[in-house]
Amino acid sequence: MSEISPEELDSRLRAGEEDVLVLDIRHEGEYNEWHIPDSVNIDVYDELTDNHEAAKEELTGLPVDRDVVTVCTAGVVSQTATEVLRELDYDAATLSDGMNGWSRVHRHAPVPVNFDGTLVQVARPGKGCLSHILVSNGEAAVFDPSHYLEEYEAILTKYDTELVGVFDSHAHADHVSGGAALAERHDVPYYLHPKDALAIDATPIEDGQTVHVGGLDVEVVHTPGHSEGSVSFDIEGKALLTGDTLFHESVGRVELGVEAGIEDTNVEENAATLYESLQRLLDRPKDAVVLPAHDPGSPDPPVSATLDEVIERNDDLGRDREAFIAALASDIPDHPPNFERVKRTNVGQESVPDEELAELELGPNNCAAE
């Protein structure tokens, strides 16, 4: 069976190879919710499952001069699509593990920032997740890592640096954090605010605390609202790692912890708390680079904008307190898949076997309020 790895497909897409056509054969609703950018959807999933001969007519209209990569959720039914296409004389291959595999892809690039060190952004385009590695004077800290630890190990090796700490901006709801595991592997502190470290062994951090990484100071800014333990990290007034508190064009949603049963608050209270947290961030230097933990698209690093630019682009920041609370409390988007279990896992209340992690995380992040 002809297959292509998620990493190879990502490399070809990033290189702008125009001879690649990604064909998603899932149901239209699944495709609309979450798909590889610039892919096309031909909904022949049922035909391929029941009687693949019936799919041939719909698949014959594809361009013959393209390398077709077939995609489904787990790379099983798309194998049948590849077989049918090859019978029709197309050059076709299956994306191994399908969207599960695409969810594992990571990209990284340095962030242009004006301090004596390096800040590397690690993007996970299949999930919209962004994490960061700060390197200074031979020391490094990792912020909001995924559980695919080898991605971070490779960057630490590339920069020949020693890991001194791992930070999570909050207990995430869309993906399982690798923070505790990475810290344990290197025998360094895992930092998480106590309000989110409900049943997990973590080194507590608090508002106003400063952690030193090489020659740089990382200030902890408690910015609750998205979760009770949400924090942002101010690096020398030059970079603001805002977690899921502040995105470039939206803000964090406020109901996930309540609906997961781990917060004894309500949506309106959380929205009011988030409003106050955002005011604290708006007092930071306007030329600071804002680096959230998620991007709603399929991020290609570096994804960054100055605080001034975010204020101009982000309509949520222009609302007064009452309008802000009303908007966040009334317009609730679709939830991230399995967010209750993911959230409970990240606060230490549930343990998920490694073999279940990919399926648990499958789907879009949906962490923004709008």
C-alpha positions, 0 to 999 in steps of 0.5 A, a space after each residue: 500500500 502506497 503511503 505518505 507520512 504526515 511529516 513528508 506531506 507537511 514538508 511538501 505543502 510548506 514548500 508550496 509544491 503545486 503537484 500535490 492534491 490533498 483529497 479528504 474523503 470524510 463526510 462533509 460535516 467532519 471536513 468542515 469542522 476540521 481539515 488540512 488547509 487547501 485540501 478538497 473534500 469529496 464525500 465518498 466515505 460511505 461508498 468506499 465503505 459499502 461498495 467502492 465501485 460506486 465511488 469511482 464516478 465521483 473520483 474520476 474528475 480529479 486532475 490527472 497531473 497531481 499527486 493525490 494524497 487521500 485522507 480520512 480520520 485514521 487512514 483506513 478508509 482512505 486506503 480504499 480510496 487510494 486503491 480506487 484512484 490507482 485503478 483509475 491511473 491516478 498517482 495516489 498515496 494514503 496519508 498514514 494515520 489520517 487526521 490522527 497523523 496530521 495532528 502529530 505534525 509540529 513546526 518550529 521557527 524563531 520569533 523576532 524579539 528584542 532581547 538577549 536570547 532566543 525564543 522558538 515557537 513550536 506550532 502544531 498545525 493540526 491542532 492550532 496549538 502554539 508552544 514556546 522554548 526560551 533559550 538564554 545563556 545555555 539555559 532553556 524553559 519550555 512553555 505549553 508543550 504537547 505530549 510529543 516530547 521528542 519535538 522539544 528534545 530535538 530543539 533543546 539539542 539543536 541549541 545545545 541548551 540545558 532545560 531548567 523549567 517547564 511551564 503551562 499557562 493553564 490546564 488546557 482543554 483541547 490537548 494533553 500537556 506534556 509539561 509534567 512528563 518533560 519536567 520529570 524526564 529532565 528532573 526540573 520543576 514543572 510550573 503550574 498555578 495552584 488553581 489549576 494544579 488540583 491533583 497534580 504534582 507541580 511547582 506553584 507559581 503566583 502573580 508577580 513571581 519572577 523566574 530566571 532563565 539564563 540571563 532573562 527574567 520571566 514574570 508571572 502574571 495571573 490572568 484568570 478567566 479562561 481558567 482559574 489558574 490561567 497565567 501569562 508570562 512577561 519576558 523582559 517586557 518584550 514578549 507576552 506569552 498569553 496562553 489562552 487568555 488573549 489571542 490576536 483576534 479573540 479571547 479565551 472562552 470562559 465556560 470550559 472549566 465550569 462544564 468540566 465540573 472542576 470550577 465552582 464558578 459560573 460563566 458570567 463570573 468568569 467573563 468578568 474575571 477575564 475582563 479584569 485580567 485583560 486590562 492588566 495585560 493591556 497595561 504592558 508595553 505596547 511594543 511587546 510581542 503577543 504570543 498566545 498558546 493557540 491560533 485558530 487556523 493552521 499556524 505556520 510559525 512564527 505567529 506573532 503580533 505586537 500588543 498595539 497590533 492586537 488592540 487594533 485587530 481584536 474587537 473583544 478588547 474594544 467592548 466595555 465591561 458589561 458588553 464583554 460579559 454579555 458577549 462571552 456568556 451568551 455566544 458559546 461556540 462548539 466545545 473542543 472534542 473530549 474537553 472534559 476528559 482532557 481538562 481532568 487529565 491536565 489537572 491530575 484528576 484522570 489518567 489517559 493511557 498513551 495509546 488513547 491520547 491521539 484519539 482523545 485529542 482528535 479534532 479542532 482546538 476551539 479554545 477561543 470565545 469567538 
